[in-house]
Amino acid sequence: MRTAETAVEAKGLVVAAARMKALVYHGPGQKAWEEKPKPKIENPGDAIVRITTSTICGTDLHILKGDVPSVVPGRILGHEGVGIVEEVGAAVSGFRRGDKALISCITSCGRCDFCRRAMYSHCRTGGWILGNTIDGTQAEYVRIPHADTSLYALPPDADEKAMVMLSDILPTALECGVLNGQVKPGDTVAIVGSGPIGLAALMTAQFYSPSEIVMIDLDDNRLEVARSLGATKLINSSDGKAAQKVMELTGGAGVDVAIEAVGVPATFDVCQSIVAPGGHVANVGVHGKPVELRLERLWSHNVTITTRLVDTAATPMLLKLVQAGRLHPERLATHRFPLGEVMKAYDTFGSAARERALKVILENR
C-alpha cells in the first residue's frame, strides 16, 4: 500500500494521518486516481477492509455520465469488492482482523422495517450507499457500515475473480431479471443486452429451465460469448430490427419474459414490443432518461412490468453454487489490471466493444 503522512500540530504533539490511493469522481466525465485519507471506524458496527480485488460496474459509467445525481464530486467510486478485514468496531461479532470477506454492494442493518421484509436495498441506514452516498471500493481501503450483515465470510483460498462477481452483477441479474421476470420451466426468455449483467441473467436464468433464451445485442463478440454460456438464439440489433426478428422467431407470439439489461430507452422499447400477452418485462438497467410506456398496446395484454434495485437476498445461495462448482462467474472476467492502473481499466471498460471487455478485475496485492 502507498501511504503518506500529513503532520499536524496538536497540543505540541505530531499526529500522523494515514493516507491511501483511490479513484475519485469529480463531476460528469471527470475522475482521478489520487490520494485520500484512509477510512476510520466511525460507528461500532463498522469494519475497515483492505481491498484485494475490485471491479468496475456499468453503473459506474452511468455515474460518470451524470445519470446518478446522488453521487457528489469527491466521492470514491465502486461498490464491488473482496478484501481482508483490517479493523472492526466494538459491535461487530461476525468478523475479526485477518478474515477474508465478500463486500455486498448493498449495505443492510438487518433490523429496520425494510430489512425485515428482505428489501435490503431500501435499508433505512444503508441500501446502495457504497460509491454513491459514502466512499466506495475502488480504493486501497473501504469502510463498511453494518459489517455483520453487509459482508460475507470467504475461505482463505476463495477464487476472488469469481467471488467479486457476487458483490453485484450475479445477484442483480438473478433478482431483478430472472426472479422478477418469474422465469419458469419451458418459458421463452429474451435478454436485451449481452453485457456483464445480461450475461449474468443468462447464466442464472438457466437454473429455471426455460426452453429458449434469446440474446440481443449490437456486438457480435458478446453474442458469441452468450452462445458459449448457453444462449439458444442470437440477434444482432444493429439494424434496428430486433423486435421484428424476435417476433419472427416466436411465430408472432412474443416472449414470456423480456429482461432489459442496458438502461436506455431503445432497449426498454424492444422489451415492450416483444413481450407476449401474460408475459413479464423485468427491468434491470439503470435509466438516466425517461422512457415511453406504450400503454396504447399493452393495456389489454395482462403484462407485468417490474423494477427493482438489487437486495442481495440471493447472495448466500449464489455463494453455495459457486463453492459447489455449479456456477462459474469467473468466466465473465476478461481483463486484469493492478488497482493502481484503474484509469486504464476504465478506458478499457468504457471501450468494451473495441477491447472485447466484459468485467475487468482490479487487483491490489
BAPAPA-565783 format. One record per atom (N, C-alpha, C, O): x, y, z. Coordinates in steps of 0.001 Angstrom, whole numbers, plus 500000, padded with zeros to 6 digits. Example, Ala and Ser with C-alpha at 12.3 -4.5 7.8 and 13.67 -1.06 7.14 Angstrom:
2
513190494310507800512300495500507800513200496700507800514236496681508465512850497750507080513670498940507140512900500030507870513409501138508039
This chain:
365
500832498812500000500000500000500000500871501244500000501883501297500698500483502239499224501172503514499224500552504397500293499333504563500335501369504953501140500852505868502153501713507111502220502868507105501794501154508160502748501903509377503027501437509883504371500315509589504783502251510621505051501880511139506360501753512646506316502626513350505809500661513117506851500445514548506962500591514921508432499817514467509274501561515730508730501828516090510127501073517352510502501084518336509764500429517318511633499734518490512150500111518668513605500392517700514311500114519911514045500403520192515437499125520056516264498095520637515919499188519303517335498049519147518239498575519108519660499072518079520117498467520225520357498922520345521739500403519970521854500837519326522810501142520395520855502576520155520901503000518794520402504195518502520366502027517925520005502356516589519521502194516537518011501399517281517436502953515653517375502826515445515939501914514256515708502219513147516148500797514469515025499821513412514763499911513018513290499850513886512419500052511749513003500172511276511627498813510815511122498142510018511778498404511313509960497143510890509346497459509951508193498151510335507250496954508718508261497231507725507225496509508094505942495395508615505977497135507828504828496590508136503515496531506864502682497164505859503005495754506928501601495638505812500664495380506385499277495187507591499127495375505525498266495042505925496909493639505410496571493232504339497022492910506192495771491517505848495446491120506503494134491735507475493698490077505953493509489512506511492274488383507462492675487389507038493265488538508740492355487643509773492869486881510423491719487452510788490691485575510553491927484676511213490973484723512718491198484631513186492333484868513481490103484924514937490213483874515621489341484071516754488902482771514943489093481724515511488260481637514760486940482539513989486609480566514972486180480359514232484932481593514259484023482110515322483676482043513068483651483176512918482759484527513114483412485549513086482726484563513314484736485828513609485402486089512641486557485237512435487421487269512063486550487681511139487605489196511223487736489873511673486811489739510789488886491180510838489098491589509784490113490853509496491057492770509213489910493392508302490879494275509174491761495302509687491316493868509336493005494543510320493836494586509882495289493995508871495671495286510653496080495437510359497492494239510863498284493744511966498054493781510033499223492662510391500105492984509884501516493833509006501671492329510414502532492531509870503879492054508417503956491014508063503399492805507607504634492385506225504881491164506241505803491147506983506785490136505430505500488930505460506340489202504962507758490127504188508005488361505435508679488450505037510078487107504498510544486075504760509925487123503752511629485892503314512272485122504557512737485661505387513468483866504678512310483031505804512711481899505386513630481434506175514453481451504128513489480353503606514301480719502208514785481540501542514154480132501746515887480518500441516450480316499266515502480977498237515647479400499405514518479148498309513591480019498312512353479840497465511477480959499240512255481806499369511068482927498332511027483349497797512052483389498073509819484648497357509600485452498121508559484882498712507642486771498111508698487673498628507680488244497432506941488822496534507552488082497423505626488516496292504800489600496771503838489441497784503157490697496029503797491725496285502788491326495567501505491218494341501478491110496329500453490653495754499196491766494925498555492895495394498411491440493698498176492374492873497408491920492705495961492745492582495056490605492701495746490054492606494392488819493486494294487951493458495167488751494260493231487552495049492949487284494956491451487978494236490733486280495683490986485941495680489573485134496943489270484788497705490172484848497148488002484085498315487560482726497841487081482621496820486401481688498579487434480317498226487071479804499197486017480268500333485928478845498742485222478195499637484284477565500829484971477464501906484384477136500646486223476572501765486981477610502862487198477266504044487228478881502476487350479931503484487487480014504351486232480279505550486320479789503747485065479781504528483831478577505460483790478677506589483309477429504985484299476255505868484391476553507060485308476155508187485012477252506809486418477622507901487324478479508923486588478252510128486695479464508435485841480365509341485138479657510121484036480123511187483632478536509598483550477752510343482565476855511383483229476243512206482548476778511345484557475915512279485273474514511772485483473616512549485807474303510448485300472963509874485417472520509640486864471344509374487111473448509738487821473127509417489225473454510650490073474562510762490597472500511572490212472796512849490878473123512732492360473654513678492943472820511596492987473156511437494407474664511309494635475136511469495760475419511023493574476880510920493696477482512310493506477345512914492442478143512804494533478667514168494508480161514151494194480837513157494460480681515241493631482127515332493397482914515106494687482537515590495754484008514364494569484821513995495721484561512594496226485274512106497102483538511938495678483193510598496127484140509553495532484452509607494342484594508611496345485332507447495865484326506469495270483353506100495928484554506053494039483612505187493345483821503712493711484800503345494361482868502883493271482979501439493415482084500872494497481979501429495590481433499748494180480560499086495152480718497571495124479857496847495623481812497089494542482076495656494457483478495383494987484397496166494746483645494290495701484984494006496181485094492781497056484116492299497626486312492294497144486721491264498090487939491825498815488766492506498209488049491539500105489192492071500824489441491369502137488799490374502474490391491916502866490789491380504168490393492392505242490741493570505160489670491919506237489252492784507334490488493222508118491274492394508581490642494534508257491787495074508999491412495512510400492215495391511325490200496021510566489775496553511857488265496456511958487569496618510955487741496193513164486285496132513358485893496988514546486670497183515480484661497500514490484112498255515599483697497355516746483657496132516612483393497968517865483108497213519083481868496340518974481758495345519691480925496687518093479676495925517983479740494803516945478781494044516807480830494687516227480940493647515186481314492327515840482315492238516552480496491295515593480740489996516218481094488901515216481655487874515599480774489104513936480960488038512963482279488056512223482585487115511491483068489101512395484332489227511682485401489750512621485125490453513593486638489382512296487772489892513057488928490151512100488886489746510939489929490807512579491090491157511769491666489918511092491865488885511731491931490032509788492525488932509036491533488093508262491941487301507411490232488239508528489228487457507803489108487944506362489169489144506095488936486998505436488633487356504049487119487510503918486359486720504477486687488531503179485248488808503106484857489310501725485614490013501055483647488925501320482988489487500153482200490711500605481468490658501593482357491809499876481633493040500180480368493081499334480438493014498107479231493190499971477973493321499244477822494751498738478188495705499424477280494887497531477011496236497013475902496923497792475744498141497717475134496139498540474038496682499354474401496560500829474758495482501306474307497662501534474583497706502968473256497596503710472309498322503406473187496692504681471909496491505369472111496390506872473043495742507348471216497046507614471284496967509075470695495665509595471043495217510687469794495047508808469163493800509214468032493966510210467438492973510629467713495210510609466749495419511682465566496306511311464490496167511893465743497205510363464680498165510058463514497477509363463592496292509040462427498219509130461236497626508528461504497077507132460976496023506776462312497769506337462616497263505001463483496009505069463238495053504334464486495996505936465332494812506053464531493602506521464798492481506090463554493816507395462726492702507867461847492136506757461355491013506860461651492922505689460920492424504509461879491957503420461463491722502286463165491819503758464225491413502824464401492413501681464909492060500617463979493669501902464209494741500939465430495539501403465332496716501748466580494863501401467792495458501950468229496690501161468910497562501702467847496769499897468221497925499083467597499217499598468055500309499260466547499096500420465878500275500969466118500413502473465382501116503166467147499739502965467508499848504383467544501314504809468083502166504102466965501590505968466844502975506441468196503641506660468313504861506542469212502852506977470552503421507211471589502793506288472790502856506549471113502193505215472036501551504279471506501615502868471234502695502343471358500437502247470970500380500847472192500495499955473297500130500354471989501011498729473146501241497870473786502569498284473410503637497799474740502475499172475453503670499615476914503655499180477487504721498955477540502476499052478950502403498659479145502985497264478469502589496314480062503914497153480309504539495860479170505409495385479133505816494223478242505696496279477074506504495954476977507658496952477274508804496612476565507357498166476473508406499183477593508330500218477771509262501003478359507219500229479597507146501013480685506597500097480399506086499015481931506708500542483051506278499710483024504775499469482624503991500330483466504394498257483339503024497809484628502227497749485602502523498441484606501202496897485590500117496940486719500212495920487612499364495927486711501207495051487824501355494107488920502166494780489258503278494375489456501553495824490416502197496704491200501115497424490865499932497355492249501540498118493042500554498860492332500082500122492554498963500585491476500940500678490712500584501878489305501143501752489078502127501048488352500503502445486978500972502447486371500731503824486686499746504492485503501637504235484736501450505479483396500832505130482679501335504266483057499730505808481791499037505584480902499191506819481177498575507849479840500003506736478886500069507850478102498754507976478002497989507016477557498506509150476749497293509393477493496051508881476941495248508129478738495914509300479605494882508737479043493472508892479179492654507982478420493178510020477931491812510249476900491380509218476803490194508903476127492328508684475084491990507719475372492522506321474509492454505446476571493049506098476920493592504786478191492975504214478605493315503106478804492076504960479946491294504494479588489819504546478729489404505323480258489028503706480086487577503702481456486931503858482385487237503111481574486033504837482854485371505086483223484463503922482370483759503382484496484479503536485014483634502471486170482796502999486893483236503892486354481598502460487538480819502837488800481493502306488741482208501306489933481277502956491171481945502528491558481659501080492196482491500436491176480483500557491579480104499200490501480405498159490577479899497039489508481208498500488427481524497559488975482197496311489899483007496390488401481858495150488774482470493879488163483868493834486957484016493633488988484883494021488462486236494169487844486768492883486903487560492945488342486358491725487745486869490489486359486294490269485551486893489559486063485134490868484702484599490843483846485273491909482712485673491644484395485394493112483614485919494224483235487378494042482153487786494463484103488175493422483782489599493276482554489802492392481888490833492483482249488815491532481043488906490706479768488760491540478675489088491078479919488264492777478760488110493656478497489360494481477510489421495214479371490359494369479089491628495039477845492279494471477053492876495201477674492157493126476612492912492480475995492183491303474811491853491356476754491912490228476095491561488972475331490244489023474277490134488397475823489242489746475077487977489799473776488124490590472725487739490079473796488667491820472505488860492500471590489847491783470370489681491802472162490875491148471330491824490409470611491134489265469399491282489107471350490382488469470750489694487325469694488692487772468620488605487178470003487937488821469067486925489299467808487572489884466693487211489505467981488523490803466829489082491499466006490012490617464787489871490528466672490959489968465943491985489206465453491462487863464423491906487357466191490518487289465829489994485987465074488685486043463913488615485640465724487647486541465178486290486469464026486090487457462966485590487079464224486474488711463167486273489705462011487237489504460852486828489570462303488513489261461209489449488978460479489080487701459269489284487599461194488539486730460569488096485485459818486785485612459127486370484682459948486128486763459254484861487047459526483818485969458610483147485494460786483693485591461178482664484619460835481294485191461120480996486351460222480476484357459828479137484801460105478125483697460353478515482556460067476821484016460375475801483012459527475959481754458313476150481822460196475875480608459524475947479320459346477340478759458924477486477612459658478376479537459490479749479064460427480081477908461502479499477761459984481031477097460863481679476132461277483015476728460435483849477058462588483207476861463146484382477509463991485148476499464780484549475768463832486455476453464713487323475673465437488253476632464816488872477496466747488346476477467563489248477286468135490304476352468916489996475451467740491546476576468163492640475704469393493285476321469298494035477292470540492982475745471816493457476265472673492295476714472328491585477658473802492099476030474698490984476358475977491466477021477045490884476832475859492541477802476973492951478647477042492068479882476348491054479948477862492429480860478013491578482049476702491256482753476490490114483160475809492247482906474535491981483578473667491043482739473078490100483268473590491299481450472797490420480590473326489007480580472548488053480595474652488853480555475237487514480571475026486840481924474832485626481984475062487614483011474758487041484323473303486599484389472997485583485013472394487350483751470995486925483678470873485636482884470093484753483240471640485527481811471651484287481026472097483103481877471477482040481840473156483283482633473675482190483462472660481753484516472471480558484746472012482724485154471113482380486260469720481981485779469019481254486483469304482436484605468011482007484067467976480507483838466920479881483928469131479936483541469178478501483254468887477638484472468629476443484322468922478218485696468514477477486890467062477029486772466666476041487391466244477765485963464795477560485929464322476915484632463123476903484354465238476381483838464941475536482671464014476170481638463036475534481246464275477391481181463489477906480054463798477103478795464872476515478671462857477084477874463084476317476633463963477077475649464719476467474892463868478409475653464673479251474759465178480460475513464454481045476319466427480839475252466968482108475750467555482841474556468572482435473995466894483930474180467314484736473037468124485921473562467638486702474380469360486047473087470214487161473492470264488191472368470441487846471200470107489459472739470050490564471774471125491581472122471210492031473265471948491946471141472997492930471379473493493470470044473209492909468986474244494577470113474856495177468926476193494536468578476687494699467463476783493804469528478163493347469444478218491839469203477797491053470052478735491444468049478809490017467719479703489252468683479432488086468973480772489884469190481647489190470132480885488824471400480995487701471893480118489764471925479347489471473134478276488417472862477974487600473732477715488433471691476728487413471353477371486032471300476750485049471705478599485944470810479278484648470784479610484175472192479556482978472477479954485113473077480137484736474480478820484201475043478806483211475774477725484859474699476410484397475156476132482981474668475595482161475412476493482691473429476290481334472912477067480321473757476557479251474091478314480678474096479147479757474879478604479549476289478907478545476934477799480501476767477234480403478111475829479806478124475218479686479186475310479427476947474036478719476929472894479358476181471793478806476176473106480510475540472023481122474756471635480203473607472493479572472991470345480131473323469876479259472241469670479999470931469709479383469866469449481314470987469285482126469784470013483451469995470055483968471111470588484001468920471323485257468976470745486223467959470449485838466828470583487480468361470095488507467441470995489731467551471142490312468627471596490117466422472337491378466363471335492479466035470659492434465007471247493471466924470218494501466819470705495770466126470025496795466173471878495718465483472449496936464906471621497492463753471760498663463400470755496654463160469922497143462055468588497721462529467758498120461713468382497767463847467147498327464384465938497431464251464813497884464464466139496155463899465013495243463659464943494116464686464424493039464393465463494359465884465490493297466892464095492792467222463870491583467283463147493716467438461788493292467797461165492463466685460545491433466947461327492909465447460778492163464304461370490759464241460649489800463963462666490624464492463317489316464427462830488396465547462647487197465334462619488960466745462103488143467845460702487644467517460386486480467763459873488500466974458517488080466638458526487014465552457688486113465567459458487104464614459578486054463594460022484741464211459518483679463845460976484806465159461457483587465816460351482899466616460343481675466742459433483677467147458384483127468014457062482943467286456032482723467924457073483029465969455849482858465200454806483913465508453606483658465403455262485103465890454361486207466201453840486217467625453086487112468008454238485223468414453690485114469772454358486052470764453708486506471705455633486355470581456390487113471564456995486206472618456865484984472545457651486798473589458362486017474610457636486099475946456934487069476236457820485068476743457196485038478068457856486037479015457188486648479849459184486198478878459933487100479751460901487908478900461699487343478152460831489222479016461792490107478366462561490831479463461972491542480277463883490647479483464742491237480509465536492386479893466316492183478962465332493586480416466050494774479939467335494916480746467287495118481960468490494812480076469773494765480781470753495813480281471963495589480309470251496952479827471120498022479326470850499325480071471755499892480682469595499803480021469259501045480695469156502241479777469512503354480165468673502030478557468421503142477633467018502972477052466498501857477031466396504054476582465020503958476085464834502940474969463807502262474925465805502817474066465639501914472917465516500465473350464708499723472791466300500046474334466246498644474755464986498349475557464431497254475457464526499318476355463251499127477053462112499027476040461171498258476237462194499794474969461156499756473946461121498407473246460044497906472922462287497812473010462315496470472428461571495492473328460789494670472851461820495586474638461149494676475574459636494834475507458913493837475513459144496070475445457702496299475342457125495720474054455975495283474015457930495724473019457456495294471701457422493784471534456731493280470649458156493049472369458280491605472151457615490769473230457549489547473096457116491392474300456528490602475373455160490074474947454348490794474366454929488805475249453673488151474896452574488514475891452875488907477018451311488391475497450231488568476476450444487658477681450744486473477537450283488234478873450521487470480095451976487399480501452317486763481498452842488052479728454268487972479986454777489016480961454016489809481516456097488990481154456764489879482101457867490671481409458646490118480633457925491957481695459081492785481353459792493099482660459239493770483532461024492610482794461803492819484016462930493788483712463877493454482999462820494985484257463868495981484031465014495780485011464804495674486219466227495730484475467432495632485295468309496866485119468976497292486061468312497442483916469214498532483591468971499782484413467868500025484902470041500580484556469980501869485242469634502937484207470413503192483289468475503554484357467995504514483362468271505944483808467940506339484926468887506710482909469147508112483182468258509050482398468329510267482568467406508484481525466495509292480715465096508680480759464962507483481012464057509469480520462690508929480505462503507930479369463155508016478328461600506985479593461204506053478538459707506238478277458973506740479127459281505830477109457867505922476757457187504584477051457600503543476541456159504625477865455392503420478192454266503279477180453413504160477075454255502189476440453327502017475324452021501354475789451688500240475387451310502070476634450058501534477165448980501411476098448038500638476271449093502154474993448093502017473934448062500595473371447052500177472804449160499849473522449200498455473086449121497483474259448501496424474162449757497858475367449912496909476468448742496895477450448650495980478269447846497880477394446809497989478427445951496745478529445434496440479603445790496018477431444913494847477422445680493529477409445082492470477214446981493578477611447816492383477402448148491614478682448896490639478621447628492013479814447919491301481071449426491195481325449917490188481836450139492250480960451596492259481086451999492821482442451373493751482950453044492254483019453614492752484271454963493400483969455827492778483350455144494639484401456424495342484266456973495560485666456301496133486524458203495099485892458793495207487223460079496027487181460813496025486193460322496721488279461594497403488503462115496963489860461349496526490719463415497081490044463978496668491330465427497129491424466157497126490433465832497521492616467230497648492949467610496376493686466880495929494571468731495795493333469113494511493914469089494585495441469529495570496034468569493526496068468557493432497518469678492554498061470007492626499245470259491735497209471309490756497555470810489680498514471609489036499194469494489482498572468955488389499381469394487033498846469440486057499594469718486965497548470119485701496923471605485406497054472055484342496629472376486315497627473827486129497684474244484843498396475115484144497879473675484487499555474095483227500188473888482011499288474732481115499261472784481970498555472557480857497634473601480848496519474132479793496172473894482013495963474879482096494887476267481682495379477012481023494655476607482063496592477883481629497169477981480110497227479019479536496898476907479467497643476910477999497709477078477387496326477791476396496167476423477974495324476517477435493971477927477581493399478422476685492716478563478705493681479947478889493224480870477913493938481707477269493307480720477803495247481588476921496022481379475452495667482284474633495830480169475120495177479886473739494759480302473471493320480179472341492848480790474482492615481192474301491224480037474249490243480199473773489119478852474741490661477685474740489787477509476057489038476703476140488111478247477071489426478151478388488813479561478935488674480352478872489615479881479481487484481249479900487199481292481354486723481531481614485544481062482296487634481036483705487224482388484239486792482456485288486151483479483534487131484793483996486689484913484014485173485824484643484635484008483333484477484036483334483010483695484711482441483929484967481260483155485583483257482830486936482807484025487883482889483962488996482367485112487461483534486296488308483681487160488191482427487606487099482075487389489302481764488168489288480524489495490030480631490408489759479851489626490953481572490835491755481689491222491893483164490369491893484052492529492011483395493049492230484744493965493447484746494736493665483811493867494239485819494729495400485995495116495502487459494324495148488332496332495984487745496613496387489130495678497537489507495301498339488653495310497616490768494403498676491202494943500055490840494172500960490522496252500217490886496860501496490549496707501897489096496970503046488742496282500963488242496033501258486835494537501345486543494094501036485437493761501769487546492307501824487399491877502789486292490848502565485655492631503842486054492274504770484980492337504056483626491462504236482780493367503256483436493488502466482209492364501432482136491821501173481062492020500846483283490931499867483328489606500506482912488814499885482203489362501750483351488146502460482937488136502701481434487093502568480793489285503054480866489356503252479420488988501966478684488271501995477684489485500841479191489187499549478574487716499210478709487076498815477735487171499362479917485771499019480160484839499955479398483784499540478919485237501217479292484414502181478573484435501990477071483576502520476367485417501232476565485506500892475136485341499389474982486137498722474321484285498871475611484121497418475734484063496710474388484648495638474232483371497286473417483245496616472124484606496494471447484973495432470945485348497607471443486658497584470789487632496665471525488415495955470894487583496678472852488530495909473659488046494488473951488766493693474553486827494177473521486219492874473830486211492629475342486570491551475814485800493641476073485817493590477533484441493249478079483421493721477577484430492429479105483227492193479903483482492789481284483236493976481496483966491994482216484327492552483522485851492671483616486588491760483240486297493814484126487728493996484361488001493810485855487273494326486704489052493071486151489418492776487535490516493735487962491517493904487265490317494360489112491301495262489699491923494561490915491216494222491864493216494351490886493906493592491939494824494499492744495595495280492185494731494385494058495565495171494972496352494203495841495891493796496908497529493841495384498338492828496098499500493454496842500273492746497489
